Amino acid sequence: MSNFIDTVLKKLDGIELTIHEVRQEQKAQREKLESLEAAVKEMQPSLKKHGGMLQVLKDSATTAEVFLGQIRATICAEPPTSTGTVPEGFCVEAMSTGEQVIEFEKKLADNEYFKHVVDWLRYHITSANSTTRMTEALKAIFKPEAIAAGGWKGAKGKVALKDVVKLPTV
């Protein structure tokens, strides 16, 4: 019987060591978890700040997508059948500011100027591939800064692209 009791006691000692090791491991894991929680709490203000900036970027990208979608729909409608004639010295300079976009929109209200712009684009952009035509037209008319200077509603001093109606029809 004493052998049995000795065996049981040895096993209990082994179990106690194992339980002690498990508790030490749990304590170490708990400390790591607390450290991670503290780091997350420390980063939360920064994450909130950057989350707001990401939302602004997302809104700007959505605005640009809507505006470019209007231009794409117009440009991709059908390939030009003729190049038209462009008046001597007529040229469209790529816009880089919101003010230039507004001024260009005002100029497009004149039907003669509108026709010259369309003819100029047809003369300079001859690709049959609609995607290539659209890309070339966007590069000819806009610099990236001009697109960034616009917003759908015109918030934060940007050009209100929802009010720009002639430009997408070019």
C-alpha positions in Angstrom: 0.0 0.0 0.0 2.8 2.4 0.8 4.2 1.9 -2.8 0.8 3.0 -4.1 0.7 6.0 -1.8 4.3 6.9 -2.8 3.4 6.7 -6.5 0.3 8.8 -6.0 2.3 11.4 -4.0 4.9 11.6 -6.8 2.2 12.1 -9.4 0.6 14.8 -7.3 3.9 16.6 -7.0 4.2 16.4 -10.8 0.7 17.7 -11.2 1.5 20.6 -8.8 4.6 21.5 -10.9 2.5 21.4 -14.0 -0.2 23.5 -12.5 2.4 26.0 -11.2 3.9 26.1 -14.7 0.5 26.7 -16.3 -0.2 29.5 -13.8 3.1 31.1 -14.6 2.4 30.9 -18.3 -1.1 32.4 -17.7 0.5 35.2 -15.8 3.0 35.9 -18.6 0.2 35.8 -21.2 -2.0 38.2 -19.0 1.0 40.6 -18.8 1.4 40.5 -22.6 -2.3 41.1 -23.0 -2.3 44.1 -20.6 0.7 45.5 -22.4 -1.1 45.2 -25.8 -4.3 46.8 -24.3 -2.2 49.7 -23.0 -0.6 50.2 -26.4 -4.0 50.1 -28.2 -5.3 52.7 -25.7 -2.3 54.9 -26.3 -2.8 54.7 -30.1 -6.6 55.3 -30.1 -6.4 59.1 -30.4 -4.0 58.8 -33.3 -6.2 56.2 -35.0 -9.2 58.5 -34.6 -7.3 61.4 -36.1 -6.1 59.4 -39.0 -9.5 57.7 -39.5 -11.0 61.2 -40.1 -8.3 61.9 -42.6 -9.0 58.6 -44.4 -12.7 59.5 -44.6 -11.8 62.8 -46.2 -9.6 61.0 -48.7 -12.3 58.5 -49.4 -14.9 61.3 -49.9 -12.5 63.1 -52.3 -11.8 59.8 -54.2 -15.6 59.2 -54.5 -16.1 62.8 -55.8 -13.3 62.3 -58.4 -14.8 59.0 -59.5 -18.3 60.6 -60.0 -16.8 63.4 -62.0 -14.5 61.1 -64.0 -17.5 58.8 -64.6 -19.4 61.6 -66.2 -16.4 62.4 -68.4 -15.9 58.7 -69.2 -19.6 58.3 -70.2 -19.3 61.2 -72.6 -15.9 60.3 -74.1 -16.7 56.5 -74.4 -20.1 57.0 -76.0 -18.8 56.5 -79.5 -15.5 57.1 -81.3 -15.3 60.3 -83.3 -15.9 59.8 -87.0 -14.1 62.9 -88.1 -11.4 65.1 -86.7 -13.1 68.4 -87.5 -11.1 71.6 -88.1 -9.4 73.5 -85.4 -8.9 77.3 -85.8 -5.3 78.5 -86.3 -3.6 78.9 -82.9 -6.5 77.4 -80.8 -5.2 75.3 -78.0 -6.6 73.9 -74.7 -4.1 74.2 -71.8 -4.4 71.6 -69.1 -6.0 73.1 -66.0 -4.3 72.8 -62.6 -6.6 74.9 -60.3 -10.2 75.0 -59.3 -10.4 78.6 -60.6 -9.3 77.4 -64.1 -12.0 74.7 -64.0 -14.6 77.4 -63.2 -13.3 79.7 -65.9 -13.2 76.9 -68.5 -16.8 76.0 -67.6 -17.8 79.6 -68.3 -16.0 79.6 -71.6 -17.8 76.4 -72.6 -21.1 78.2 -72.3 -20.2 79.9 -75.6 -21.2 77.4 -78.3 -18.4 78.4 -80.7 -15.8 77.9 -78.0 -17.4 74.5 -77.0 -17.2 73.4 -80.7 -13.6 74.4 -80.9 -12.7 72.5 -77.8 -14.5 69.4 -79.1 -12.8 69.7 -82.5 -9.4 70.3 -80.8 -9.9 67.1 -78.7 -10.9 65.1 -81.8 -8.0 66.4 -83.7 -5.4 65.5 -81.0 -7.0 62.3 -79.7 -7.5 59.8 -82.5 -7.3 56.5 -80.8 -10.2 54.1 -81.5 -9.9 52.6 -78.0 -12.4 54.4 -75.8 -10.3 53.9 -72.6 -7.2 55.3 -74.3 -9.2 58.2 -75.7 -10.7 59.0 -72.3 -7.3 58.9 -70.6 -5.7 61.1 -73.2 -8.6 63.6 -73.0 -8.3 63.8 -69.2 -4.5 64.3 -69.4 -5.1 67.0 -72.1 -7.7 68.9 -70.1 -6.7 68.3 -66.4 -3.6 68.2 -64.3 -4.0 66.1 -61.2 -4.1 69.2 -59.1 -7.3 70.4 -60.9 -9.1 67.1 -60.1 -8.0 67.3 -56.4 -9.3 71.0 -56.3 -12.8 69.7 -56.9 -15.5 68.2 -54.6 -19.0 67.2 -55.4 -20.6 69.7 -53.1 -17.7 72.2 -53.1 -17.1 71.8 -49.4 -13.9 73.2 -47.8 -13.3 75.7 -50.6 -13.2 73.2 -53.4 -14.9 73.7 -56.7 -18.5 72.3 -56.6 -18.3 69.7 -59.4 -22.1 69.1 -59.3 -22.5 72.6 -60.8 -20.0 71.9 -63.6 -22.4 70.8 -66.4 -20.8 71.7 -69.7 -17.4 70.2 -69.1 -18.6 66.6 -68.8 -20.4 66.9 -72.2 -17.1 67.8 -73.9 
